């Protein structure tokens, strides 16, 4: 009972301190908490499709790559450049759509007035109230102009809504082991909060696509340039071979050399046969010359005979030239037939010459002169024909030797040029293969990046998070009561 009496007497003595002290402190808390800022939270989800993406080349899923991709996405979203773009877009919206005395979906009036108070006139001149895109372009150019202007300082100093420090409050994390990124942001302005999350998602998708596509597009551009160069080199090598063949008169080197070789052996055989015929005719004619003695000399000097023999030689030579050097068209065949007919006529004329040589009946050996003259004339004709054929064939032999001399170095050059064409073609195919693979990678990236899309658009927050004002009042009331009690209890004990 004594303890209760002492406690009751103690509280009675400090009753006014407890009453007024608690009321004063609680009243002050009630007054000052009315100025606490509101807070609004906006959440959104971004589907990445990283672990469920299908590829054209059938590549297997690499979980290390998946984790790295999520880290990259979060890193890109929190990067300086991404947040700078978000800040510029927020400023463009605020300057373009803000109203001094009316809240709207972009910014509250009080926050717009605060922004206007700190903005210099030179920045306000950049604002185009009719086009947010023009305002954004002007703000971006002004920001990047130098590192000592208002917008640069606004972003890098601790200023609400637009600064790097404020935007770093955006929370981004992966939802468990899913393909979803949870994005959350809290600030004192509902419109700015919603637009911050929305613009962050837009900038994240754009930056991710640009980073992934840029490397692949650079590779594609490289291979396209290489394909162009190797194609030009291949065309140059092929044109060089074509011009070389034209300059050297080559259509198909392999077939031409094979045909030339066959022609060479054929001509050699004909030369050998013609040489034998010529030698036989000469031997026969010389033998008959010896037997006929002076008579043969007289007959040989006959003018008509000489003309006809010369005609035999020329006609036979022409026929052989047409057969060996020329083609087989109809005009040439007709001409050859005409010349053969002329040759037969000349040979008949030579035969008739013997009929006019009757002044001799027998040779010195007593052999009938008429039979010997006929045989001798035939020997002269055969000698003339063999001589003409031999001359033409030897000319043909020389022509073939000249062609061999020409074709031998040509073959070496053609082999070199064909080898250069093969190398250029292999290089061209390699570059084409690289270009095809780069396009396939680009298509895979398009398939994976196209999955990067928001599952739910950030909604405009209609209610704030609550400022916990009543909690602060209760804490102030209880705290002040306990403090006053403890203070006077300490004095009482001392």
C-alpha positions as CSV (number, residue, x, y, z in Angstrom):
1,X,0.0,0.0,0.0
2,X,2.9,2.4,0.7
3,X,4.3,1.9,-2.8
4,X,0.9,2.7,-4.4
5,X,0.6,5.7,-2.2
6,X,4.0,6.9,-3.2
7,X,3.3,6.4,-6.9
8,X,0.0,8.1,-6.7
9,X,1.5,11.1,-4.8
10,X,4.3,11.2,-7.5
11,X,1.9,11.5,-10.4
12,X,-0.2,13.9,-8.5
13,X,2.7,16.3,-8.0
14,X,3.6,16.2,-11.8
15,X,0.1,16.1,-13.0
16,X,0.3,19.6,-14.7
17,X,3.6,18.7,-16.3
18,X,2.2,15.5,-17.7
19,X,-1.0,17.2,-18.9
20,X,0.5,20.3,-20.6
21,X,3.8,18.7,-21.7
22,X,2.0,15.8,-23.5
23,X,-0.6,18.1,-25.0
24,X,2.0,20.6,-26.3
25,X,4.2,17.9,-27.8
26,X,1.3,16.1,-29.4
27,X,-0.1,19.4,-30.7
28,X,3.2,20.3,-32.3
29,X,3.4,16.9,-34.0
30,X,-0.2,17.2,-35.2
31,X,0.6,20.6,-36.7
32,X,3.9,19.7,-38.4
33,X,2.7,16.3,-39.7
34,X,0.2,18.0,-41.9
35,X,3.1,19.1,-44.1
36,X,4.3,15.6,-44.7
37,X,4.5,14.9,-48.4
38,X,2.3,12.3,-50.1
39,X,3.9,9.3,-51.6
40,X,2.6,7.3,-54.6
41,X,3.8,3.9,-55.8
42,X,3.6,2.6,-59.3
43,X,4.4,-0.9,-60.3
44,X,4.8,-2.7,-63.6
45,X,6.0,-6.0,-65.0
46,X,8.2,-6.5,-68.0
47,X,8.2,-9.9,-69.7
48,X,11.7,-10.8,-71.1
49,X,11.2,-14.2,-72.6
50,X,14.9,-14.9,-72.1
51,X,14.6,-18.5,-70.9
52,X,11.7,-19.5,-73.2
53,X,13.0,-18.1,-76.5
54,X,13.3,-20.4,-79.5
55,X,16.1,-19.9,-82.0
56,X,16.3,-20.7,-85.7
57,X,19.6,-22.7,-85.2
58,X,18.2,-24.9,-82.4
59,X,20.8,-23.7,-79.8
60,X,20.3,-25.1,-76.3
61,X,19.4,-22.9,-73.3
62,X,22.4,-21.7,-71.4
63,X,21.4,-20.7,-67.8
64,X,24.5,-18.7,-67.2
65,X,23.6,-16.6,-70.3
66,X,20.1,-16.2,-68.9
67,X,21.3,-14.9,-65.6
68,X,23.7,-12.7,-67.4
69,X,20.9,-11.3,-69.6
70,X,18.8,-10.4,-66.6
71,X,21.8,-8.7,-65.0
72,X,22.4,-6.8,-68.2
73,X,18.7,-5.7,-68.4
74,X,18.8,-4.4,-64.8
75,X,22.2,-2.8,-65.5
76,X,20.9,-1.1,-68.6
77,X,17.8,0.1,-66.8
78,X,19.9,1.7,-64.0
79,X,22.5,3.1,-66.3
80,X,23.4,6.7,-66.4
81,X,22.3,7.2,-70.0
82,X,19.0,5.4,-69.6
83,X,18.1,7.5,-66.5
84,X,19.2,10.7,-68.3
85,X,16.8,10.0,-71.1
86,X,14.0,9.3,-68.6
87,X,14.8,12.6,-66.9
88,X,14.8,14.6,-70.1
89,X,11.4,13.1,-71.1
90,X,10.0,13.9,-67.7
91,X,11.2,17.5,-68.0
92,X,9.8,17.8,-71.5
93,X,6.4,16.6,-70.2
94,X,6.4,18.8,-67.2
95,X,7.4,22.0,-69.2
96,X,5.0,21.3,-72.0
97,X,1.9,20.1,-70.1
98,X,2.3,21.6,-66.6
99,X,-0.2,24.1,-65.2
100,X,0.5,26.4,-62.3
101,X,-2.9,26.1,-60.5
102,X,-4.3,22.8,-61.7
103,X,-3.1,19.3,-61.2
104,X,-3.1,17.1,-64.3
105,X,-1.9,13.6,-65.3
106,X,1.6,14.8,-65.9
107,X,2.5,16.9,-62.9
108,X,0.8,18.5,-59.9
109,X,0.5,22.3,-59.9
110,X,2.7,22.8,-56.8
111,X,5.5,20.7,-58.2
112,X,5.2,22.6,-61.5
113,X,5.5,25.9,-59.7
114,X,8.6,24.6,-57.9
115,X,10.1,23.6,-61.2
116,X,9.4,27.0,-62.8
117,X,11.0,28.8,-59.8
118,X,14.3,27.1,-60.3
119,X,14.3,27.1,-64.1
120,X,16.3,30.0,-65.7
121,X,14.7,32.0,-68.6
122,X,17.0,30.5,-71.2
123,X,15.7,27.0,-70.5
124,X,12.0,28.2,-70.6
125,X,12.7,29.5,-74.1
126,X,13.3,26.0,-75.2
127,X,9.8,24.9,-74.3
128,X,7.2,24.5,-77.1
129,X,3.8,24.2,-75.5
130,X,2.3,22.8,-78.7
131,X,4.8,19.9,-79.2
132,X,6.4,17.8,-76.6
133,X,8.7,16.3,-79.2
134,X,10.2,19.7,-80.1
135,X,10.6,20.4,-76.4
136,X,12.3,17.1,-75.8
137,X,14.7,17.7,-78.8
138,X,15.6,21.2,-77.5
139,X,16.1,20.0,-74.0
140,X,18.3,17.1,-75.1
141,X,20.4,19.3,-77.3
142,X,20.8,21.9,-74.5
143,X,21.7,19.2,-72.0
144,X,24.4,17.8,-74.3
145,X,25.7,21.2,-75.3
146,X,28.0,21.5,-72.2
147,X,28.4,20.1,-68.7
148,X,27.9,23.4,-66.9
149,X,24.3,24.2,-67.7
150,X,21.1,24.1,-65.7
151,X,19.8,20.8,-66.9
152,X,23.1,19.0,-66.4
153,X,23.2,20.3,-62.8
154,X,19.6,19.4,-62.3
155,X,20.2,15.8,-63.2
156,X,23.4,15.4,-61.2
157,X,22.3,17.2,-58.0
158,X,19.9,15.8,-55.4
159,X,16.7,17.3,-56.8
160,X,13.3,15.5,-56.5
161,X,11.8,13.7,-59.5
162,X,14.4,14.5,-62.2
163,X,17.8,13.9,-60.7
164,X,19.9,10.8,-60.9
165,X,19.6,10.3,-57.2
166,X,15.8,10.4,-57.3
167,X,15.6,8.1,-60.3
168,X,17.9,5.6,-58.6
169,X,15.0,4.9,-56.3
170,X,13.5,2.8,-59.0
171,X,13.5,-0.8,-57.9
172,X,14.0,-3.5,-60.5
173,X,14.3,-7.2,-59.7
174,X,13.6,-10.5,-61.2
175,X,10.5,-12.3,-60.1
176,X,11.9,-15.5,-58.7
177,X,13.2,-17.7,-61.6
178,X,10.6,-16.5,-64.1
179,X,11.0,-14.4,-67.2
180,X,9.5,-11.3,-65.5
181,X,11.1,-8.2,-64.2
182,X,9.2,-6.4,-61.5
183,X,9.6,-2.6,-61.6
184,X,8.5,-0.3,-58.8
185,X,8.9,3.4,-58.1
186,X,7.6,5.7,-55.3
187,X,7.6,9.5,-55.4
188,X,5.5,12.4,-54.2
189,X,3.8,13.2,-57.6
190,X,1.4,10.6,-59.1
191,X,1.8,11.7,-62.7
192,X,5.6,11.9,-62.5
193,X,5.7,8.5,-60.8
194,X,3.6,6.9,-63.5
195,X,5.5,8.5,-66.4
196,X,8.9,7.6,-64.8
197,X,8.0,3.9,-64.8
198,X,6.5,4.1,-68.3
199,X,9.5,6.0,-69.8
200,X,12.0,3.7,-68.0
201,X,10.4,0.6,-69.7
202,X,10.5,2.4,-73.1
203,X,14.1,3.4,-72.7
204,X,15.1,0.0,-71.4
205,X,13.6,-1.8,-74.5
206,X,15.1,0.7,-76.9
207,X,18.5,0.6,-75.3
208,X,18.5,-3.2,-75.1
209,X,17.5,-3.5,-78.7
210,X,20.1,-0.9,-79.8
211,X,22.9,-2.6,-77.9
212,X,22.1,-6.1,-79.1
213,X,21.4,-5.0,-82.7
214,X,24.3,-2.7,-83.0
215,X,27.0,-5.4,-82.7
216,X,25.2,-7.7,-85.0
217,X,24.4,-4.9,-87.5
218,X,28.1,-3.9,-87.4
219,X,29.0,-7.5,-88.2
220,X,26.5,-7.6,-91.0
221,X,27.8,-4.4,-92.5
222,X,31.3,-5.8,-92.3
223,X,30.4,-9.0,-94.1
224,X,28.3,-7.1,-96.7
225,X,31.4,-5.0,-97.4
226,X,33.6,-8.0,-97.6
227,X,31.1,-9.8,-99.9
228,X,31.1,-6.7,-102.1
229,X,34.9,-6.6,-102.2
230,X,35.4,-10.4,-102.8
231,X,32.7,-10.4,-105.5
232,X,34.5,-7.5,-107.2
233,X,37.8,-9.4,-106.9
234,X,36.2,-12.5,-108.3
235,X,34.7,-10.6,-111.2
236,X,38.1,-9.0,-111.8
237,X,39.9,-12.3,-111.9
238,X,37.2,-13.8,-114.2
239,X,37.3,-10.8,-116.5
240,X,41.1,-10.9,-116.5
241,X,41.0,-14.6,-117.7
242,X,38.3,-13.7,-120.3
243,X,40.4,-10.9,-121.7
244,X,43.5,-13.0,-121.7
245,X,41.7,-15.8,-123.6
246,X,40.4,-13.2,-126.1
247,X,43.9,-11.7,-126.5
248,X,45.5,-15.1,-127.0
249,X,42.6,-16.5,-129.2
250,X,41.7,-19.2,-126.8
251,X,38.2,-20.6,-126.5
252,X,38.7,-23.8,-124.5
253,X,42.4,-24.5,-123.8
254,X,42.0,-28.2,-122.8
255,X,40.0,-29.1,-125.9
256,X,42.2,-27.0,-128.2
257,X,45.5,-28.5,-127.0
258,X,44.0,-32.0,-127.3
259,X,42.8,-31.3,-130.9
260,X,46.2,-29.7,-131.7
261,X,48.1,-32.8,-130.4
262,X,45.8,-35.1,-132.5
263,X,46.4,-32.8,-135.6
264,X,50.1,-32.9,-135.0
265,X,50.3,-36.7,-135.1
266,X,48.0,-36.9,-138.1
267,X,50.1,-34.3,-140.1
268,X,53.3,-36.2,-139.1
269,X,51.9,-39.4,-140.6
270,X,50.8,-37.6,-143.8
271,X,54.2,-36.0,-144.1
272,X,55.9,-39.3,-143.8
273,X,53.6,-40.8,-146.5
274,X,54.0,-37.8,-148.8
275,X,57.8,-38.0,-148.4
276,X,57.7,-41.7,-149.4
277,X,55.5,-40.9,-152.4
278,X,57.8,-38.1,-153.5
279,X,61.0,-40.1,-153.1
280,X,59.4,-42.9,-155.2
281,X,58.3,-40.6,-157.9
282,X,61.7,-38.9,-158.1
283,X,63.5,-42.2,-158.2
284,X,61.2,-43.5,-161.0
285,X,61.5,-40.2,-163.0
286,X,65.4,-40.3,-162.7
287,X,65.5,-43.9,-163.9
288,X,63.3,-43.1,-166.9
289,X,65.5,-40.0,-167.6
290,X,68.5,-42.2,-167.8
291,X,66.8,-44.6,-170.2
292,X,65.3,-41.9,-172.4
293,X,68.5,-39.8,-172.3
294,X,68.3,-36.8,-174.7
295,X,64.7,-37.6,-175.6
296,X,63.6,-37.0,-172.0
297,X,65.4,-33.7,-171.9
298,X,63.6,-32.6,-175.1
299,X,60.2,-33.6,-173.8
300,X,60.8,-31.9,-170.5
301,X,61.6,-28.7,-172.3
302,X,58.3,-28.8,-174.0
303,X,56.5,-25.5,-173.1
304,X,53.0,-27.0,-172.9
305,X,54.3,-29.8,-170.6
306,X,55.9,-27.3,-168.3
307,X,52.7,-25.2,-168.1
308,X,50.6,-28.2,-167.3
309,X,53.0,-29.5,-164.7
310,X,53.0,-26.1,-163.0
311,X,49.2,-26.2,-163.1
312,X,49.2,-29.6,-161.5
313,X,51.5,-28.3,-158.7
314,X,49.3,-25.3,-158.0
315,X,46.0,-27.1,-158.1
316,X,47.2,-29.9,-155.8
317,X,48.7,-27.3,-153.4
318,X,45.4,-25.4,-153.3
319,X,43.4,-28.6,-152.7
320,X,45.6,-29.6,-149.8
321,X,45.6,-26.1,-148.3
322,X,41.8,-26.2,-148.3
323,X,41.6,-29.6,-146.8
324,X,44.2,-29.0,-144.0
325,X,43.8,-25.3,-143.1
326,X,40.2,-24.5,-143.9
327,X,36.9,-25.6,-142.4
328,X,34.2,-27.8,-143.9
329,X,31.5,-25.4,-145.0
330,X,29.5,-25.8,-148.2
331,X,31.3,-23.0,-150.1
332,X,34.7,-24.5,-149.5
333,X,33.6,-28.0,-150.4
334,X,32.3,-26.7,-153.7
335,X,35.5,-24.9,-154.4
336,X,37.6,-28.1,-153.6
337,X,35.4,-30.2,-156.0
338,X,36.0,-27.6,-158.7
339,X,39.7,-27.7,-158.2
340,X,39.8,-31.5,-158.3
341,X,37.9,-31.4,-161.6
342,X,40.5,-29.0,-163.0
343,X,43.3,-31.2,-161.7
344,X,41.8,-34.2,-163.6
345,X,41.5,-32.1,-166.7
346,X,45.2,-31.0,-166.5
347,X,46.3,-34.6,-166.0
348,X,44.3,-35.6,-169.0
349,X,46.0,-32.8,-171.0
350,X,49.5,-34.2,-169.9
351,X,48.4,-37.6,-171.1
352,X,47.5,-36.2,-174.5
353,X,51.0,-34.7,-174.8
354,X,52.5,-38.1,-175.3
355,X,50.3,-38.6,-178.4
356,X,52.0,-35.7,-180.1
357,X,55.6,-37.0,-179.5
358,X,55.9,-39.5,-182.3
359,X,59.2,-38.6,-183.7
360,X,60.9,-41.3,-181.6
361,X,60.0,-45.0,-181.9
362,X,62.5,-46.7,-179.6
363,X,65.1,-45.8,-177.0
364,X,68.7,-46.7,-177.3
365,X,67.9,-49.9,-175.4
366,X,65.3,-50.8,-178.0
367,X,62.4,-50.2,-175.6
368,X,59.2,-48.8,-177.1
369,X,59.3,-45.0,-176.6
370,X,55.5,-44.5,-176.4
371,X,55.0,-46.7,-173.3
372,X,58.0,-45.1,-171.6
373,X,56.8,-41.6,-172.3
374,X,53.5,-42.3,-170.8
375,X,55.1,-43.8,-167.7
376,X,57.6,-40.9,-167.6
377,X,54.8,-38.4,-167.7
378,X,52.9,-40.2,-164.9
379,X,56.1,-40.0,-162.8
380,X,56.4,-36.3,-163.4
381,X,52.8,-35.8,-162.4
382,X,53.2,-37.8,-159.3
383,X,56.4,-36.0,-158.4
384,X,54.7,-32.6,-158.8
385,X,51.7,-33.7,-156.7
386,X,53.9,-35.2,-154.0
387,X,56.1,-32.1,-153.9
388,X,53.1,-29.8,-153.6
389,X,51.6,-32.0,-150.8
390,X,54.9,-32.2,-149.0
391,X,55.3,-28.4,-149.1
392,X,51.8,-27.8,-147.7
393,X,52.3,-30.4,-145.0
394,X,55.6,-29.0,-143.9
395,X,54.0,-25.6,-143.7
396,X,51.3,-27.1,-141.6
397,X,54.0,-28.8,-139.4
398,X,55.7,-25.4,-138.9
399,X,52.3,-23.9,-138.1
400,X,51.7,-26.5,-135.5
401,X,55.1,-25.9,-134.0
402,X,54.3,-22.2,-133.8
403,X,51.0,-23.0,-132.1
404,X,52.9,-25.3,-129.5
405,X,55.3,-22.4,-128.9
406,X,52.3,-20.1,-128.3
407,X,50.1,-22.5,-126.3
408,X,52.8,-23.7,-123.8
409,X,53.1,-20.4,-121.9
410,X,49.4,-19.7,-122.4
411,X,48.6,-22.9,-120.5
412,X,50.8,-21.8,-117.6
413,X,49.1,-18.4,-117.4
414,X,45.6,-19.9,-117.6
415,X,46.4,-22.3,-114.8
416,X,47.6,-19.4,-112.6
417,X,44.5,-17.3,-113.4
418,X,42.2,-20.2,-112.8
419,X,43.9,-20.8,-109.5
420,X,43.5,-17.1,-108.6
421,X,39.8,-17.4,-109.5
422,X,39.5,-20.5,-107.3
423,X,41.0,-18.6,-104.4
424,X,38.8,-15.6,-105.0
425,X,35.7,-17.9,-105.2
426,X,36.5,-19.7,-102.0
427,X,37.0,-16.3,-100.2
428,X,33.7,-15.1,-101.7
429,X,31.9,-18.2,-100.4
430,X,33.4,-17.8,-96.9
431,X,32.2,-14.2,-96.8
432,X,28.8,-15.2,-98.0
433,X,28.6,-17.9,-95.3
434,X,29.6,-15.4,-92.6
435,X,27.0,-13.0,-93.9
436,X,24.3,-15.7,-93.8
437,X,25.3,-16.6,-90.2
438,X,25.2,-12.9,-89.2
439,X,21.7,-12.6,-90.6
440,X,20.6,-15.7,-88.8
441,X,22.0,-14.3,-85.5
442,X,20.1,-11.0,-86.3
443,X,16.9,-13.0,-86.7
444,X,17.5,-14.9,-83.5
445,X,18.0,-11.5,-81.7
446,X,14.8,-10.2,-83.3
447,X,13.0,-13.2,-82.0
448,X,14.3,-12.9,-78.5
449,X,14.1,-9.1,-78.3
450,X,10.6,-9.0,-79.6
451,X,9.5,-10.9,-76.4
452,X,10.7,-7.9,-74.3
453,X,7.4,-6.2,-73.6
454,X,5.4,-4.9,-70.6
455,X,2.8,-7.3,-69.2
456,X,0.9,-4.4,-67.5
457,X,1.2,-0.8,-68.3
458,X,2.0,1.4,-65.3
459,X,-1.3,2.8,-64.0
460,X,-2.0,6.3,-62.7
461,X,-2.1,6.0,-58.9
462,X,-5.4,7.4,-57.5
463,X,-4.6,7.0,-53.8
464,X,-1.4,7.8,-51.9
465,X,0.4,5.3,-49.7
466,X,-0.8,7.2,-46.5
467,X,1.5,9.4,-44.6
468,X,1.2,7.5,-41.2
469,X,0.2,10.8,-39.5
470,X,-1.8,9.1,-36.8
471,X,1.0,6.8,-35.9
472,X,3.3,9.8,-35.5
473,X,0.7,11.5,-33.2
474,X,0.3,8.4,-31.0
475,X,4.1,8.0,-30.8
476,X,4.4,11.7,-29.8
477,X,1.8,11.3,-27.1
478,X,3.2,8.2,-25.5
479,X,6.8,9.3,-25.9
480,X,6.2,12.7,-24.3
481,X,4.3,11.1,-21.4
482,X,7.1,8.6,-20.8
483,X,9.8,11.2,-21.1
484,X,8.2,13.6,-18.6
485,X,7.6,10.7,-16.1
486,X,11.1,9.4,-16.4
487,X,12.6,12.9,-16.1
488,X,10.8,13.7,-12.8
489,X,11.3,10.2,-11.5
490,X,15.1,10.7,-12.0
491,X,14.9,14.0,-10.1
492,X,12.9,12.3,-7.3
493,X,15.5,9.5,-6.9
494,X,18.4,12.0,-6.9
